């Protein structure tokens, strides 16, 4: 695989993975949440709490990092990374998640 193609593939997967927790009510996009008790008067809509969305975001960061490392090893040698690399890529992953966060929590919903 060409190195520039691998880079763009990692960027595209990072954008999709960073926004996935905010765009769906299923855990990791395919595990449905358990229904709430019928007698509590709540609506049937189940929403994920913010803590679960952030946990998903952290797990998906490591999944994308593992995929990127696999692609890098397929191209050639894998470079050793220090804590600075993980701090920068973690912040970049949070920035890539911002559109999904805005759509979920900051967008004004019309009745």
Helices and strands as residue ranges (DSSP letters): H 3-23, G 38-40, H 50-75, H 83-96, H 98-101, I 102-106
